[in-house]
Amino acid sequence: MTSLGTAFAHTRCWARAHPLAPDGALAAAVLVCMVVGSFADPHGGPGGPAGPSFGTRTPGAVSVVLMVLGAAALVFRRRKPMAVLVCTGAVTAVELIACHPPAPVVLSAVIALYTVAAHTDRPTTWRVGLATMTVLTAVAMLFSSGPWYAQDNLAIFAWTGMASAAGDAVRSRRAFIDAIRERAERAERTREEEARRRVAEERLRIARDLHDVVAHHIALVNVQAGVAAHVMDKRPDQAKEALSHVREASRSALNELRATVGLLRQSGDPEAPTEPAPGLAHLDGLLDTFRNAGLPVRYAAAEGLAEGNVRFPAAVDLAAYRIVQEALTNVRKHAGPGAKAEVSVVRVGPTAEITVLDNGAGTGEPADGGGHGLIGMRERVTALGGTLTAGPRYGGGFRVQAILPILPAAARTGENA
């Protein structure tokens, strides 16, 4: 069975590569059928049995030539379907007019009409089919040696009508299958694109988390290590305190890295992270780490937010925490000595506004160091449908402000109304 399937597949490939070959074989088969049919008398011989009989008539030379011309035209039926139909229709009309009894040349016109119907649209099929059926049937009725309602004349009407209907049915089925295949391919492409988009978004999210965690804690470790090295000989107690802060910052960094990387685990892996993601409820601890590193930070929050009684959605809560973390890290790295920072978190209608200000003169290095801090913050805010502005303040310092929506779009519209 496998060998037969393989042979059939090879035959189909070869036929597609040589389209004239199958049409030539069809033309030869049609020619044989027309020649055999030209020797048959459909009404039987005189005094003979009812039904067709062979040997009672012989086709003339004109009929043979017309049958050959009609069959030869079918070789090009798929390349020039309309021209082949005109040619076979003309040959059939000549046969009906000049030869009595006529040979079955109409078979070539029937096949040509089927080809036109199978390769054109429905309106064209109806127009061409009706015209062919009318012309050939009228010619047969007008020039028939028998009565106009003879069986042969009605057979021409029936065969041309069935050819049009069969061709239209084949074309409709082919179009239906092509539409299904196109929808399946489009759905597959859509699924692949959606999968790639989700993977890219997840990679960006994890990259932002890793950047925020590493940049913040490593900056604190660097500052405290510098302090410890500076006062090691003269004030060992202060150096010990700085090293304690280094240990705490590194432990916190490791814990957050473990939680972030744990998101990449498979569902069956052990020790999946269970601690909640950081949010504004943990903001006081974050600010203390900066204060311990020598950056004075003043925090102002709307009533209820500072006490933790009012909570934002989880995504907004995490984004607000990370924005404050990254903004203060940039202040510590770029604002210069003696800088102070202010953090405010307020709710304004359906949005939350997070603002981080500093009065530093700068260290002379480009803000954000050419890294991804501001880019990561902007990506976080944009992903939630908010806006982020960051730039120098009038009179010195730097300002970062994020506006995050905390209600769905429909709810925001209703509230604004």
C-alpha positions as CSV (number, residue, x, y, z in Angstrom):
1,M,0.0,0.0,0.0
2,T,2.9,2.3,0.8
3,S,4.5,1.7,-2.6
4,L,1.2,2.4,-4.3
5,G,0.9,5.7,-2.4
6,T,4.4,6.6,-3.3
7,A,3.9,5.9,-6.9
8,F,0.7,7.9,-6.9
9,A,2.5,10.9,-5.3
10,H,5.3,10.7,-7.9
11,T,2.7,10.5,-10.7
12,R,0.9,13.7,-9.3
13,C,4.2,15.5,-9.1
14,W,5.1,14.5,-12.6
15,A,1.7,15.6,-13.9
16,R,2.0,19.0,-12.3
17,A,5.4,19.4,-13.8
18,H,4.1,18.4,-17.3
19,P,0.5,19.8,-17.4
20,L,0.0,19.0,-21.1
21,A,0.6,15.3,-20.6
22,P,-2.6,14.5,-18.6
23,D,-4.6,16.7,-20.9
24,G,-3.1,14.9,-23.9
25,A,-4.1,11.6,-22.4
26,L,-7.6,12.9,-21.8
27,A,-7.8,14.1,-25.4
28,A,-6.7,10.7,-26.7
29,A,-9.4,9.0,-24.5
30,V,-12.1,11.4,-25.7
31,L,-11.0,10.8,-29.4
32,V,-11.3,7.0,-28.9
33,C,-14.8,7.5,-27.3
34,M,-16.0,9.7,-30.2
35,V,-14.7,7.4,-32.8
36,V,-16.3,4.3,-31.2
37,G,-19.5,6.3,-30.7
38,S,-19.5,7.3,-34.4
39,F,-19.9,3.6,-35.4
40,A,-22.9,3.1,-33.1
41,D,-26.5,3.7,-34.0
42,P,-28.3,4.7,-30.8
43,H,-31.7,3.6,-32.2
44,G,-30.6,0.2,-33.4
45,G,-30.7,-1.3,-36.8
46,P,-33.9,-1.9,-38.8
47,G,-35.8,-4.8,-37.3
48,G,-33.0,-5.2,-34.7
49,P,-33.2,-5.1,-31.0
50,A,-33.9,-1.9,-29.1
51,G,-30.8,0.0,-28.0
52,P,-27.5,1.0,-29.7
53,S,-26.0,-1.3,-32.3
54,F,-22.6,-1.3,-34.0
55,G,-21.7,-1.8,-37.6
56,T,-24.8,-0.2,-39.0
57,R,-23.1,3.1,-39.9
58,T,-19.6,4.5,-40.6
59,P,-18.4,8.0,-40.0
60,G,-17.5,10.1,-43.0
61,A,-14.1,11.8,-43.6
62,V,-15.4,15.2,-42.5
63,S,-16.6,13.7,-39.2
64,V,-13.3,12.1,-38.6
65,V,-11.4,15.4,-39.2
66,L,-13.8,17.2,-36.9
67,M,-13.4,14.6,-34.2
68,V,-9.6,14.9,-34.4
69,L,-9.8,18.7,-34.3
70,G,-12.1,18.7,-31.3
71,A,-9.9,16.2,-29.4
72,A,-6.7,18.1,-30.3
73,A,-8.1,21.3,-28.9
74,L,-8.6,19.6,-25.5
75,V,-4.9,19.3,-25.1
76,F,-4.8,23.1,-24.3
77,R,-8.1,23.2,-22.2
78,R,-6.5,24.4,-19.0
79,R,-4.2,26.9,-20.6
80,K,-6.9,28.5,-22.8
81,P,-10.2,27.3,-21.5
82,M,-12.4,29.9,-23.3
83,A,-10.6,29.6,-26.6
84,V,-10.9,25.8,-26.5
85,L,-14.6,26.0,-25.7
86,V,-15.1,28.3,-28.7
87,C,-13.1,25.9,-30.9
88,T,-14.9,22.8,-29.8
89,G,-18.3,24.5,-30.0
90,A,-17.6,25.6,-33.6
91,V,-16.5,22.1,-34.5
92,T,-19.6,20.6,-32.9
93,A,-21.9,23.1,-34.7
94,V,-20.2,22.3,-38.1
95,E,-20.7,18.5,-37.4
96,L,-24.4,19.1,-36.5
97,I,-25.0,21.1,-39.7
98,A,-22.9,19.1,-42.3
99,C,-23.1,15.5,-41.2
100,H,-26.2,13.4,-40.9
101,P,-26.3,11.4,-38.7
102,P,-23.7,13.5,-36.8
103,A,-20.8,11.9,-34.9
104,P,-20.6,12.6,-31.1
105,V,-18.2,15.6,-31.5
106,V,-20.3,17.3,-28.9
107,L,-18.4,15.3,-26.3
108,S,-15.3,17.6,-26.7
109,A,-17.5,20.7,-26.3
110,V,-19.0,19.2,-23.1
111,I,-15.5,18.7,-21.6
112,A,-14.4,22.2,-22.7
113,L,-17.5,23.7,-21.0
114,Y,-16.8,21.8,-17.8
115,T,-13.2,23.2,-17.8
116,V,-14.4,26.7,-18.2
117,A,-16.9,26.3,-15.4
118,A,-14.2,24.8,-13.1
119,H,-11.7,27.6,-13.7
120,T,-13.9,30.8,-13.8
121,D,-16.4,32.5,-11.5
122,R,-20.1,31.6,-11.1
123,P,-21.5,34.5,-13.2
124,T,-19.2,33.6,-16.1
125,T,-20.2,30.0,-15.8
126,W,-23.9,30.8,-16.0
127,R,-23.5,33.1,-18.9
128,V,-21.1,30.9,-20.9
129,G,-23.0,27.7,-20.0
130,L,-26.4,29.1,-21.0
131,A,-25.0,30.5,-24.3
132,T,-23.3,27.2,-25.2
133,M,-26.3,25.1,-24.3
134,T,-28.7,27.4,-26.2
135,V,-26.6,27.6,-29.4
136,L,-25.7,23.9,-29.7
137,T,-29.3,22.8,-28.8
138,A,-30.8,25.3,-31.4
139,V,-28.4,24.2,-34.1
140,A,-29.2,20.5,-33.4
141,M,-32.9,21.2,-33.5
142,L,-32.8,23.3,-36.7
143,F,-30.5,21.0,-38.7
144,S,-31.6,17.6,-37.4
145,S,-32.8,15.1,-39.9
146,G,-35.5,14.0,-37.4
147,P,-38.0,16.0,-35.4
148,W,-36.8,18.9,-33.3
149,Y,-37.7,17.1,-30.0
150,A,-35.6,14.0,-30.9
151,Q,-33.7,12.3,-28.1
152,D,-30.3,13.3,-29.5
153,N,-31.2,17.0,-29.4
154,L,-32.4,16.8,-25.9
155,A,-29.3,14.9,-24.9
156,I,-27.1,17.8,-26.1
157,F,-29.2,20.1,-23.9
158,A,-28.8,17.8,-20.9
159,W,-25.0,17.1,-21.3
160,T,-24.1,20.8,-21.7
161,G,-26.2,21.7,-18.6
162,M,-24.6,19.0,-16.5
163,A,-21.1,20.0,-17.6
164,S,-21.8,23.6,-16.4
165,A,-23.2,22.4,-13.1
166,A,-20.4,19.9,-12.5
167,G,-17.7,22.4,-13.3
168,D,-19.2,25.0,-11.0
169,A,-19.5,22.4,-8.2
170,V,-15.8,21.4,-8.5
171,R,-14.8,25.1,-8.5
172,S,-16.9,25.8,-5.4
173,R,-15.4,22.8,-3.6
174,R,-11.9,23.8,-4.5
175,A,-12.5,27.4,-3.3
176,F,-14.0,26.1,-0.1
177,I,-10.9,23.8,0.6
178,D,-8.5,26.7,-0.3
179,A,-10.4,29.0,2.1
180,I,-10.2,26.4,4.9
181,R,-6.5,25.9,4.2
182,E,-5.8,29.6,4.2
183,R,-7.6,30.1,7.5
184,A,-5.7,27.2,9.0
185,E,-2.4,28.7,7.8
186,R,-3.3,32.1,9.0
187,A,-4.4,30.8,12.4
188,E,-1.1,28.9,12.7
189,R,0.9,32.0,11.8
190,T,-1.1,34.0,14.3
191,R,-0.4,31.4,17.0
192,E,3.3,31.5,16.3
193,E,3.4,35.3,16.2
194,E,1.5,35.4,19.5
195,A,3.9,32.9,21.1
196,R,6.9,34.8,19.9
197,R,5.4,38.1,21.2
198,R,4.7,36.5,24.6
199,V,8.2,35.1,24.8
200,A,9.7,38.5,23.9
201,E,7.5,40.3,26.5
202,E,8.5,37.8,29.2
203,R,12.2,38.1,28.4
204,L,11.9,41.9,28.6
205,R,10.1,41.7,31.9
206,I,12.6,39.3,33.5
207,A,15.5,41.5,32.1
208,R,13.9,44.6,33.7
209,D,13.6,42.8,37.0
210,L,17.1,41.5,36.9
211,H,18.4,45.0,36.0
212,D,16.5,46.6,38.8
213,V,17.6,44.1,41.4
214,V,21.3,44.0,40.4
215,A,21.7,47.8,39.8
216,H,20.1,48.7,43.1
217,H,21.9,46.3,45.4
218,I,25.3,46.4,43.7
219,A,25.2,50.2,43.9
220,L,24.6,49.9,47.6
221,V,27.3,47.3,48.0
222,N,29.7,49.5,46.2
223,V,29.0,52.5,48.3
224,Q,29.2,50.6,51.6
225,A,32.3,48.8,50.6
226,G,33.9,52.2,49.8
227,V,32.9,53.5,53.2
228,A,34.3,50.5,54.9
229,A,37.6,50.7,53.1
230,H,37.9,54.5,53.9
231,V,37.3,54.2,57.7
232,M,38.8,50.7,58.2
233,D,41.9,52.0,60.0
234,K,40.5,55.0,61.9
235,R,37.0,53.9,62.8
236,P,36.7,50.1,62.7
237,D,33.2,50.3,64.3
238,Q,31.8,52.3,61.4
239,A,33.6,50.0,59.0
240,K,32.0,47.0,60.7
241,E,28.6,48.7,60.3
242,A,29.2,49.4,56.6
243,L,30.2,45.7,56.1
244,S,27.0,44.7,57.8
245,H,25.0,46.8,55.4
246,V,27.0,45.1,52.5
247,R,26.1,41.7,53.9
248,E,22.4,42.7,54.1
249,A,22.3,44.2,50.6
250,S,24.0,41.2,49.1
251,R,21.6,38.8,50.9
252,S,18.7,40.8,49.7
253,A,20.1,40.8,46.2
254,L,20.5,37.0,46.3
255,N,17.0,36.5,47.5
256,E,15.4,38.7,44.8
257,L,17.6,37.1,42.2
258,R,16.5,33.7,43.4
259,A,12.9,34.7,43.2
260,T,13.3,36.2,39.7
261,V,15.2,33.3,38.3
262,G,12.7,30.9,39.9
263,L,10.1,32.2,37.4
264,L,12.1,30.3,34.8
265,R,11.7,27.0,36.5
266,Q,9.4,24.3,35.1
267,S,6.2,23.6,36.9
268,G,7.5,20.4,38.5
269,D,10.8,21.8,39.7
270,P,11.2,22.0,43.5
271,E,11.8,25.0,45.6
272,A,9.6,27.3,43.5
273,P,9.6,30.8,45.0
274,T,6.7,31.5,47.4
275,E,7.5,34.9,48.7
276,P,5.3,37.8,47.4
277,A,6.7,40.3,44.8
278,P,7.9,43.6,46.4
279,G,5.4,46.5,46.4
280,L,4.7,49.8,48.0
281,A,4.1,48.0,51.3
282,H,7.9,47.3,51.4
283,L,8.9,50.8,50.3
284,D,10.0,51.8,53.8
285,G,12.6,49.1,53.8
286,L,13.8,50.0,50.4
287,L,14.2,53.7,51.4
288,D,16.1,52.6,54.6
289,T,18.7,50.9,52.4
290,F,19.4,54.2,50.6
291,R,19.5,56.1,53.8
292,N,22.0,53.7,55.2
293,A,24.1,54.2,52.1
294,G,24.2,58.0,52.8
295,L,21.4,59.3,50.6
296,P,18.8,61.3,52.6
297,V,15.3,60.4,51.3
298,R,12.1,62.0,52.3
299,Y,8.9,60.0,51.6
300,A,5.4,61.4,51.2
301,A,2.3,59.4,50.4
302,A,-1.4,60.0,50.3
303,E,-3.5,59.1,53.3
304,G,-3.8,55.3,53.5
305,L,-1.0,54.5,51.2
306,A,1.8,55.2,53.7
307,E,0.0,52.9,56.3
308,G,-0.6,50.2,53.7
309,N,-4.3,50.4,54.0
310,V,-4.8,51.3,50.4
311,R,-3.4,48.8,47.9
312,F,-2.9,49.2,44.1
313,P,-3.3,46.3,41.7
314,A,-0.4,43.9,41.8
315,A,1.1,44.9,38.5
316,V,0.9,48.6,39.4
317,D,2.2,48.0,42.9
318,L,5.3,46.2,41.6
319,A,5.9,48.8,38.9
320,A,5.7,51.6,41.4
321,Y,8.2,49.9,43.7
322,R,10.6,49.2,40.8
323,I,10.4,52.8,39.5
324,V,11.2,54.2,42.9
325,Q,14.1,51.7,43.3
326,E,15.6,52.5,39.9
327,A,15.1,56.2,40.2
328,L,16.8,56.3,43.6
329,T,19.6,54.1,42.3
330,N,20.2,56.6,39.6
331,V,20.2,59.4,42.1
332,R,22.8,57.6,44.2
333,K,25.0,57.0,41.1
334,H,24.7,60.2,39.3
335,A,23.4,63.0,41.5
336,G,26.8,63.6,43.2
337,P,27.7,64.2,46.8
338,G,25.3,66.0,49.1
339,A,22.3,65.1,47.1
340,K,18.9,64.7,48.7
341,A,15.9,62.9,47.3
342,E,12.1,63.1,47.7
343,V,9.6,60.3,46.9
344,S,5.9,60.9,46.6
345,V,3.1,58.4,45.8
346,V,-0.4,59.7,45.4
347,R,-3.6,58.7,43.8
348,V,-5.2,61.1,41.4
349,G,-8.6,59.8,40.2
350,P,-8.1,56.6,38.3
351,T,-4.3,56.9,38.2
352,A,-1.4,56.6,40.5
353,E,1.4,59.2,40.3
354,I,4.9,58.3,41.5
355,T,7.4,61.1,41.6
356,V,11.1,61.0,42.5
357,L,13.0,64.3,42.8
358,D,16.6,65.1,43.7
359,N,18.6,68.3,44.0
360,G,22.0,66.9,43.0
361,A,24.4,68.8,40.9
362,G,25.5,65.6,39.1
363,T,28.7,63.7,38.8
364,G,29.6,64.7,35.2
365,E,28.6,61.3,33.9
366,P,25.7,60.8,31.5
367,A,22.4,60.1,33.3
368,D,21.7,56.4,33.5
369,G,25.3,55.7,32.4
370,G,24.2,54.6,28.9
371,G,22.5,51.6,30.6
372,H,18.9,50.4,30.6
373,G,17.5,52.0,33.8
374,L,15.3,54.6,32.2
375,I,14.5,52.3,29.3
376,G,13.3,49.6,31.7
377,M,11.2,52.1,33.6
378,R,9.6,53.4,30.4
379,E,8.9,49.8,29.3
380,R,7.2,49.0,32.6
381,V,5.0,52.1,32.5
382,T,4.1,51.7,28.8
383,A,3.2,48.0,29.3
384,L,0.6,49.2,31.9
385,G,-0.8,51.9,29.6
386,G,0.8,54.8,31.6
387,T,3.3,57.5,30.8
388,L,6.8,58.3,32.2
389,T,8.6,61.6,32.1
390,A,12.2,62.0,33.1
391,G,14.5,65.0,32.8
392,P,16.5,67.8,34.6
393,R,14.7,70.1,36.9
394,Y,14.7,73.9,36.7
395,G,17.3,75.1,39.1
396,G,19.2,71.8,39.3
397,G,18.5,68.2,40.0
398,F,16.5,65.6,38.2
399,R,12.9,64.6,38.1
400,V,11.2,61.2,37.3
401,Q,7.4,61.0,37.3
402,A,5.3,58.0,36.3
403,I,1.5,58.0,35.9
404,L,0.1,54.6,36.1
405,P,-3.6,53.6,35.5
406,I,-5.1,51.7,38.4
407,L,-8.5,51.1,36.9
408,P,-9.6,49.4,33.6
409,A,-10.2,51.7,30.6
410,A,-14.0,51.2,30.9
411,A,-14.0,52.1,34.6
412,R,-11.8,55.1,34.0
413,T,-14.3,56.3,31.3
414,G,-17.2,55.9,33.6
415,E,-15.5,57.6,36.4
416,N,-14.5,60.6,34.3
417,A,-18.0,60.8,33.0
